[in-house]
């Protein structure tokens, strides 16, 4: 028998509907987990928000049951207390699904989407690959709360393009290639009603030759052929230029692109790839760079770094660094932790146990056939991490500097503070791997809505909070005292070596760099050992004529209209600032943008 809602519960829902209708945008209407990927506010987005509180309660009950079973009632009670006290934040708690995944597409070559309950058989040409791929992605994404990465996408596209049109397909059939790319990209950016009117958080990668060979040298397609980097290289160049131009027509959010390349002697090992990246940056293209001295990891899913035991391809285990992700992410509010004088080691050990309970629940779902992406071989839970998130770390250091007189915490020792915190968690993660045989990592989470929430919650509880949105970076994003080189150095190898889950350096600059400046930026990041970074320039979007320019203008450079909006990364993905939540719009307004003219001297 169904339990009827109480009059008060019904009234709360009616009040929520009224408030949602009156909200400025969908992000402001959401009181649980606002994000800028929900661009349109309508009945579908409202309905997706309506019962999120109930879903959270169910989620907590499931994990408490698991914790009680695994550790006892005391830790289950502590889990709820840590959440209620806002010491920790469980990401996407409104969902009962695993967090994010970088999948291998290899099973798709044999069974299409049928192993997921779909109707598409295996693709046989470029058209069927592209059409079935979109359907596959919406099916896969339905089983995850966050991002889905397909780092092999262009490699598979190249394979089917050659099967359909021959090796010279970019010369003989460029029109058809553009049409197929357009069909996939625009379909993937469409809001899906089944996802609360969100499009899929979709990430892909482009590779230099050395990184590509390291990952896919032992890969074979079902017909026995191997990937060909020569034709893939041409496709990557074609795609980067085409996608850049498409973003002048439509502010396409996805895919988020990561350029992965090997480095040596303070520059990129593949000089042709370096030239491609610098050329695209000088034309206004913005993407993430993943730099490594070896193909030991690939930033393919959010900011996740996947440390590889080896680079060999194995269908049963996934394609090396391709099949990875985070089972769940639980973030610690460092500012609260420090002000309440809690012990970092004790909190981390508790969070590790919480994550193990989440993983145990998801493993149960896999064993029950409830997560078909795992059963079908697209992802392997043993290759996913239990991720400890960090937010409020900069704020915690600022608090210590302001409220203590201990010399170690003086401002010039900020890098030492970061290394102290991160190395402590890294050591505990390694110990947990030995104890449980399960991989943990640590990430400076994007915290699109959490940064605002943590600041609000801390202020409400009488804690010191220096800003209204806690930083997702190592540096204060609003400060004009930090130049480009300062930001690069703080995100460099000296600190980042202890951050096994990653953090993205966002360099907010005033205009697109010249090609020479872009090369210098790349080489400077390599010199300082920054593993993952990008540049952001406010792009101008005209509300009158629709023109999009990759640089900042007060009026439209095409029609002189004063009715313009601006696009930038809310954190990791590109959106109009007007679609940000109110708190994130305020944070975006305070971001400091460095003078691009100084880039030529950045390594001095």
N, C-alpha and C positions, 0 to 999 in steps of 0.2 A: 504494500500500500504506500502511495506517495505521501510524503509529508507536505502539508500546505505551508506556504510562507506566512509568517506573521504579518499583521497590518503594518508594523514598523519596517519590516524587511521590504515589503512591497512599496512603501512610501520612499524608502531609500533608493530603490530602483527608479521610481518615477522622478525623484529629485536628480538622480544621475543623468537620466535622459534629458531633462530640461537644461541642466548645466552643460551637457555635451553639445546640444543643439546651439547653445549660446556661445560656445567656445570659439576663439579666433581661428584655430585650425585643429586638425586631428590630434597633433601632439599635445596641445593644451587640453584637449578634451579627455585625454587618457590620464587617469589619476594613479595608475599602477605602473606602467612601463612605457611612457611616451617615447616615440622615436620618429625621426624625420622621414623615414622610408614610407610612412603612411601619408601620402601627399594629399589625398582627397578625403574630405569629411563627408560621410554619407551614412545611410542606415546600416550598410554592411559593416563599416568600421565601428559604428556605435554598438552594434550587436556583438561584435567580437570583444568589446570591452566590458559588456554588461555583467558577465558572470566570472570575471577574472579573480575577484576576491574569493569566491567559492573554490575555484581551481587551486588557488594558493593554499587554502586550508586542506584540501584533499592531498596536495603534494606534500605538505608538512606531515600529515598523518601517515602517509606511506613511508616517508623517510624515518619518522620516529619509530614506526613499527620495525623497520629494518635495523635501526640503531639499537633498539631494545633487544632484538634477536641476537645482534652481533656483539654488543658492548654492555647492555643493561639499561635499566630505566633512568639511571642518574645522568648518563651522557645524553639520552634522548631529551630529558628535561633541560640540560645545558644547551643543547642545539636550539631549542625554542627560545631560551633566554638570550643567547647570543644574537639571534635574529631580532627579537623584540627590543633588545638594547642597542640595536644598530651597530654592533661591533662587526658583524659580518653581513654580507648581502649575497643571497643565492640568486644567480642570474637566471632570467626567464623562468621564474618560479611559477608562472601561470601555465606553464607547459609541463606535460608528463614525459617529454621526449628528451633524448640526448641533446647536447648543446650544439656542436658543429662538427663538420667532417670534410676532409679532402678525399674524394672518392677516386677509385680506379674505374675507368670505363670498360675494362677488358670483358667483364661478363656480358656487357651490352652487345659485343661483337658476335656472341654465340646465341643468346636468347632474346635479344631486344629488351623490352620491358615486361615480358611475360612472367618472369620470376618475381616481379613486384606486384603482380595482379593486373598488369596492363594487357593490351591487345596487340601491341606492335611487335612484329617478329624482327629478327636481326636485320640491320641495315645492309643494303646491297649496292647502293650508289649514293652520291652526294645528297640528292634530294631526300631520299628516305632517311639518311643519317641525320640531316638537319631537322627534318620534321619530327622524327622519333626522339631526337635528343631533347627537344623542348619538352615533349611529353614526359620523358624520363626524368628530367630535372624537377618538374613539378611533383612527380611521384616521390622522388628521393627527398626533396625539400619538405614534403609533408611529414616525414619521419624525424625531422630535426628542428630544434627551436631557433637555431641561428644560421650562420653562413654555410654554404656548400661550395666547395672548390672543385674544379675539374681542370687540373693543370695540364692534362693531356689534350684538351679540346682542339687546339690548332694542329697538333700532331695527327689526330684522327681526321680532322677536316682535310688536311693535306693528303692523307692516304686515300680517302674516298674521292677527292677532287681528281687525283691522278687516275683512279680506276674509271672515272666517268668521262674525263676530258683529255687524259694524257698528261705527260710530264710538263708540257708547256702551257698548262691550263691558264696561267695568269696572263699569258700573251694572247692565246686563241679564244678564251672564254671569260675575259675579265668582267663582262657585263653580268653573266650568270653567277660568277663568284660573288660579286657585290650584292646581287639579289639574295643569294643564300645567306650571306652574312647579315644582311639587313633583316631577313626574316627571323633569324635566331636572336639577334641582339634586341630588336624591338619587341619580340615576343617575351623575352626574358625580363624586359623592363615594364611589362604590363602589370598593373595591380591584379592580384588574384583574389576573388571573393573567398575562396577556401582558406586563404592566409590572412584574413582580416583586411583585405584590400591592400596588402603589401606585395611588392614584387620580391622575387627570390634574392637573397643576399648571395651574389654569385661572384666568384673569384677565378681568374685564370692566370697563367704564367707564360712569359716568353723567355727563351733561354739563349745564352751564348753557346757556341759549339762545344766548349769544354764541359760545361755543366750538363748539357744535353747528353753527351757521350757517357758521362759518369752515371747518369740515371738510367739511360735507355740503351746502352750498348748491347745488353743481352735480351732485349725485348724483340719478340717476333709476333707479327700479325698472324691470324689463323691460316692464311694462305702460304705461310713460310717466309714472307718478305720482311725486311727490317725497315724501320723508319729511316728516312733519307734527310739528313740535315740540310743538304744543299737546297732542296725544294722547300723544306720547312723554313729555312732562313728567308727565302724570297717571300713566302706567305706571311711570315711575321712582319717583315718590312711593309708589305702591302696592307696588312691588317692595321698596323699602328697608324699609318697615314690615312687610311679610310676611316678608322674610328675617330681620329682627331678631327677630320673634316665633318663627320656626322655630328660631332658635339658642337659644331658651329650652327647646326640646324635645330638640334634638340639637345637639351641638357641631360644626356644619358648618364644614369648613375652607374649602371652595371654593364659589363663586368668590371670589378676592381682588378687592375692589371698589376702584376709583380714581374719586374725584369730581374731574372736570376742569373748571376754571372760570377765566374771565378776571377780572382785578383792575384797579382804578384808585383812586387817592386813598386808599390804605391800607384798602380794603375790597373785597368781592366786587362785581363790576359788576351781577350779577343778584341783586337783593335777595330774590326768592322762593326762589332756589336756596340762598342763604345761610341763610334761615329753615329750609329743609328740612334742611340739614346740621346746623345747631345743634340743631334739635329731635331729630333722630336721635341725635346724640351725647349729649344730655341723658337719653335713654332707654336708654343703654347700648350703642348700636350703635358699632362700631369699623370704620373704613375708612381708606384713604389719601386724602390731599388732593393734587391737583396744581394749582398756582397759576401763572399766567403772565399777562404783560401783553399777549400775543398768542398766537394758536394756532400757535406755532412748534414745538411739541413735545407729545408725549403720553406720559406714563409708563404705558404699557399692558402692557409685558412686563418682569417683574421691576422694575428701577428704570431701565430704559432711557429716555433722552430722545432723541426722534427730531427732529432739526432739519430742518424742512421747507423745501424750496426754494420751494414754492408749495402752495396748499391746494386745487387743482383736482382733480376726480375723473377718473381714467383707468383703465379696466378693465385694459388691458395692463400697466400698471405698479403696479396696486394702488390702494387708496383713500386717497391722501394719507398721513396719519400712521398709517393703519391697518396697512399692510403694511410691517413692519419687524422688528427683532430683532437677535440676536447670532449670527454664524456660529460663533464660538468665543470662549471667555474663558480667558485665561492670566493668573494673578495673581502679582504680585511680592511677596515677603516683605520689606517695608521695614526691619524690625528687623534682619534678617540682612544686608541690603544695606548699611546704615549701619555695623554692627559690623565687617563685613569690608572696610569702606572701598572699596566698589565705586562706580563712576561711574554715576549715575542715567541719564545720556544714553546711555551705551554699552549698558546693560542694556535700556533701552526700545527702542533700535534693533534689538537682537537679538530681543526679544519680538515686535516688529512683523514681522520676517522669519519667525519661527515661525508667527505667525498667518496670514501670507500663504500659507505651505505648507499649513496646515489648510484655508484657503479654496480653494486650488487643488485639493485632494483632493475637497472637497465639490462644487466646480464640475464636476469629472470625473464624479462620481456623478450630478449633474443631467443632464449631457450624455448619460450612458448610460441614462437613464430610471430610475435607482435611487431617486430622491427625487421621487415623483409630485406631491407638494404644490407643488413649484416648477413642474414641467411643466404642471400644470393651472391655474396662475395664482393660487393661494392666497397665495403669497409670492414675492418677487423678491429674489434674493441680492444684487443691486446696491443694494438698500435696507437690507440688513443691515450691521451694524458688525462689525469685528474689535475685540474689547474687551480692553483692558488692565485687569486687576483690581488692586486695592490691598488689602493686609492688613498689619497690624503697623505702620501709620503712627504712631498714637499712641504705641505702644511704642518706636518708633525715636526719637521726640522725647523721651520720658522717659529713654531711654538717653543721649542727647546732653546733656540737662540734668544728669544724674547723673555723667557721666564726662568732661565737658569744661568748660572755663572760658571758652569763647568767648562774648562778650556777646550776639551775635545769637540764640543758642539759649537765652537765659534764658526762664523759664516764661511771662512776660507776652508773649512774642513767638510763642506757639504759633500764632495765626492767620497770622502772617507765614511761619512754617515751612510750614504747609499750602498757602498761596498759592504759595510758592516751588516746592514739589514738584509741585503740580497744574498750575501754569502752564508748568513745564518740559515736562511730558508733553503738555499741550495744544498747545504750540508744535511739538513733534515729530510729533504726530498730524496737524497741519495741513500740515507739510512732507511727510509720507508721502502725504497725499491728493494733493498737487501732483505728487509723483513717480510714484505708482502708480495714481492715479485711483480709489482704494479708501478707504472711510471707516473711520476708527479712532475709538474713544472710550475714556474712562476711567471706571471705576466703583469705588466703595467696595463690594466684593462682600459679600453676606450672610454667606458663610463659615460656614455652619451647622456643618460638620464640620472645615473648614480652620482655623478659629480655634483649635480645640483641637490640631489636628495641628501647626501652626506653632509653638505654644508648646512642645509636647512635643519636636519635632525640634530646636529651638534649645537647649533645656536639655540634651538628650542630647549636643549638639555643644559644650557648654561656653560657650554664649552667654548673655548676661544676658537674662532674661525675667521681667518684673514680675508676670505673672499666668498662670494655667493655660489661659486662653482669650483670644486676642487680640481686641480690640474690632472691631466692624463699623461703629462710629460715630466721629464726631469727638471725642466726650467719653468719659471712663471710666465705663462703665455702672454700676459698683459704688459710685461716689463719691457721698456725700450732700452734698458741698460744692458741687456744681453744681445751681443751682436751675433752674426751667423757663426763665427768661429767658436764663440763661447758655447753655443748650443751643440755644435758638432763635437767639441771636446768632451762635454758632460755626457753625451750619448756614446762616447767612444769605447774602445776595447777595455780600457782600464776599469770601467764600471760594468759595461754590458756583458762581460765574460761571466758575471755572476747571475745574469738574468736569463735562465734557460728557457723561458717561455716567450721572451721577446718584449720589445717596446719600440714603437715607431717614432723616429725623429721627424717632426713636422717643421719644415723651414718655411715660415710665412714671409713671402717677399713681395715687394711693391710692384714688380713687373716681371714679365717673362725674361729669362736670361738670354744673352747672346750665346752662340754656339761655343765660343771660347770660354765664357763664364760657366756654361754647363759642364764642359770638360773639367774645368778647375774645381767645380763643386763635387763632381764625381770622384776625382783624384784626391781631393782633400778629405772626403768621407772615408775613402779607402785608406789613406795615410793614418787616420786616427782610429780606424777599425770600427766604424759605425756599421752595424750589420744590416739595418733596415731603416729606410728613410724616404722622404718625399718632399716635394716643394708645393706650396699652395699660393696661388695668386687669385685675388678676387676677380672673377669674371663678370662682365657686365651683360645683363639680359634685359633687352628692351621689351616693355609691356605693350608698346604701341605697334612696332613693326616686326617684332619677334627676333631681331638680330641678336646674335650672341658673339661677344668678343672676349678673347682669353685674358684681356687686361682690364684694369679698373678705369672707368670713366664716370664722371658725375652726370653726364648726359649721354644719350645714345650716339655713338660715332657714325651711325648710318643715317639717322633721321633727325637727330638733335632733340629728341623727346626727353623731357625731364622725368618721365615715368619709367624708371628702371629699377630692376631688382639685381641682386648679386648672388652668385653661386660660389660655394667653397665647400670644403669637407667639414661636415658637422663634427666628425672625428675621423673616421676612415673612409667614408664614402661621400660623393659629391651630391649636394642638394642646394636648392634655393634657400637662402637664409630665412625667407618668409615662411618656410615650412618647418623651421626649427621650433621647438618649444620655447615659451617665453623666457625661461631661464637660460636656455642655450643661445637665444637671440641676444640677450644681455651680455653673455660671455663673449659671443662673436664680435660684438661692438667694441669690446675692450682689447681684442687681440692686437699685438704690436706686429707691424710688417717692416722687415728690414729693408734698407736701401740696397737695391740690387747692384748698384754701381760698385759696391765694396767687394763683390765676389771675386774680382780679378786678383785681389790681394788677400784672399781669405786664408791662404796657407802660410802667410808671412809669420 
